[in-house]
């Protein structure tokens, strides 16, 4: 379902949008595609930021585990 909305955009921005849009795509569809890409990109960036934060919270423990595992390998070579 689509909801009709009204935007007030500067004349120069509308002109730029019209130049960028493919000739067979309506202005509304083009703006919707741009907004959808932006919103999805922001959501993805937030998910990635949460994942990085989780990794950073666990980094010290993971690094300690790796050092411990590597020490067994070093001991085995000696």
C-alpha positions in Angstrom: 0.0 0.0 0.0 1.3 3.4 -0.8 0.5 6.6 1.1 0.4 9.9 -0.7 2.7 12.5 0.9 3.9 16.0 -0.1 7.4 17.2 -0.1 8.7 20.7 -0.6 12.1 20.5 -2.4 14.3 23.2 -3.7 14.1 23.9 -7.4 17.8 23.0 -8.0 17.4 19.6 -6.2 14.4 18.7 -8.3 16.3 19.6 -11.4 19.2 17.4 -10.4 16.8 14.5 -9.5 15.1 14.9 -12.9 18.5 14.7 -14.7 19.6 11.6 -12.7 16.3 9.7 -13.0 16.0 7.3 -15.9 13.5 8.6 -18.5 11.0 5.8 -17.9 10.8 6.2 -14.1 8.5 8.7 -12.4 9.9 11.3 -10.1 8.0 9.7 -7.2 9.4 6.3 -7.9 12.9 7.6 -8.2 12.7 9.5 -4.9 11.1 6.4 -3.3 14.0 4.3 -4.5 16.6 6.8 -3.2 14.9 7.0 0.2 14.6 3.2 0.4 18.3 2.8 -0.3 19.1 5.4 2.3 16.9 3.9 5.0 18.2 0.3 4.3 21.8 1.6 4.3 21.2 3.3 7.7 19.7 0.1 9.1 22.6 -1.9 7.9 25.1 0.6 9.4 23.3 0.3 12.7 23.4 -3.5 12.6 27.1 -3.4 11.8 27.8 -0.9 14.6 26.1 -3.2 17.1 28.2 -6.1 15.8 31.4 -4.1 16.1 30.5 -3.0 19.6 29.8 -6.7 20.6 33.1 -7.8 19.1 34.9 -4.9 20.9 33.3 -5.9 24.2 34.5 -9.5 23.7 37.9 -8.6 22.2 39.9 -8.8 25.4 38.6 -12.3 26.2 39.1 -13.5 22.6 42.6 -12.2 22.5 43.5 -13.9 25.8 42.1 -17.2 24.5 44.1 -16.8 21.3 47.3 -16.1 23.3 46.7 -19.1 25.4 46.1 -21.3 22.3 49.3 -19.9 20.6 51.3 -20.6 23.8 50.4 -24.3 23.4 51.7 -24.3 19.9 54.9 -22.6 20.9 55.4 -25.1 23.8 54.9 -28.0 21.4 57.7 -26.8 19.1 60.3 -26.6 21.9 
